[in-house]
Each structure stands twice: as structure tokens, then as C-alpha cells.
Amino acid sequence: MGWGVADLAGMVTQRRRALGLTQADAAAVSGVSERFVREVESGKQTLRLDKLEQLLDALGVELVVRVRGASQAEPS
């Protein structure tokens, strides 16, 4: 079974709290709206990837996408 939106939502919430940030704080430092932070943390199924990357970058999180079954030696 794979990794899903609920996992992403939980990770973002946990990281934000670990940094001592409110949703408003996270929005301010990342340049996205507070509504977007709430949507990510609630597990919204459709999100703008550019905004998600902004938020994750501000939280010190890297989003990595890999081809299933590909070895790490293959170029990404």
C-alpha cells in the first residue's frame, strides 16, 4: 500500500507544530494563504503543487517523487 494524502496532511501538521508555528504563521512564512495550509492539513485531495512546494520548503520538508520499482542508480 502506498503513501497518501492523509499521510502528507499528518506530516505537515506535525512538522508545523514541531516548529511552534500556527497555521497563520506557516502561511505567512511560506507565502501561501492560511486557507491553503488548512486544506493541506485537512487532507484535501486536489492541491496546487507549486503552493504545496512553497509550504513544504518553508517547513524544511522536501517532496521527492520516484518511479515505482526504479533502482536508486537510475537518473531521476
C-alpha positions in Angstrom: 0.0 0.0 0.0 1.3 3.5 -0.9 1.6 6.8 0.8 -1.5 9.0 0.6 -2.9 12.5 1.2 -3.7 11.7 4.8 -0.1 10.9 5.4 1.0 14.2 3.9 -1.6 16.1 5.9 -0.4 14.5 9.2 3.3 15.1 8.4 2.7 18.8 7.6 0.7 19.3 10.7 3.3 17.5 12.9 6.2 19.5 11.3 4.4 22.8 11.7 3.6 22.2 15.3 7.2 21.0 16.0 8.4 24.3 14.7 6.0 26.1 17.0 4.0 27.7 14.2 0.3 28.4 13.9 -1.4 27.8 10.6 -1.3 31.6 10.1 2.4 31.7 10.8 3.1 28.9 8.4 1.1 30.7 5.7 3.0 33.9 6.3 6.5 32.4 6.1 5.6 30.3 3.1 3.7 32.9 1.1 0.5 30.8 0.8 -2.9 31.6 2.3 -3.9 30.3 5.7 -6.8 28.6 3.9 -4.3 26.6 1.8 -2.5 25.5 4.9 -5.8 24.3 6.4 -6.7 22.5 3.2 -3.3 20.7 3.2 -3.7 19.7 6.9 -7.3 18.5 6.4 -6.2 16.2 3.6 -7.8 18.0 0.6 -7.4 15.7 -2.4 -6.6 18.4 -5.0 -3.8 20.9 -4.3 -1.7 23.2 -6.4 1.8 21.6 -6.5 3.6 25.0 -6.7 1.9 26.2 -3.5 2.5 22.8 -1.8 6.2 23.1 -2.6 6.3 26.6 -1.1 4.7 25.4 2.1 6.9 22.3 2.4 10.0 24.4 1.7 9.1 26.9 4.5 8.7 23.9 6.9 12.0 22.4 5.8 10.5 19.4 4.1 11.5 18.1 0.7 9.0 16.5 -1.7 10.5 13.6 -3.6 8.9 11.8 -6.5 10.3 8.5 -7.7 9.3 6.0 -10.4 7.9 2.8 -8.7 10.3 -0.1 -8.9 13.2 2.1 -10.2 16.6 1.5 -8.7 18.3 4.4 -7.0 21.1 4.2 -9.6 18.7 5.3 -12.3 18.6 9.0 -13.1 15.5 10.8 -11.9 
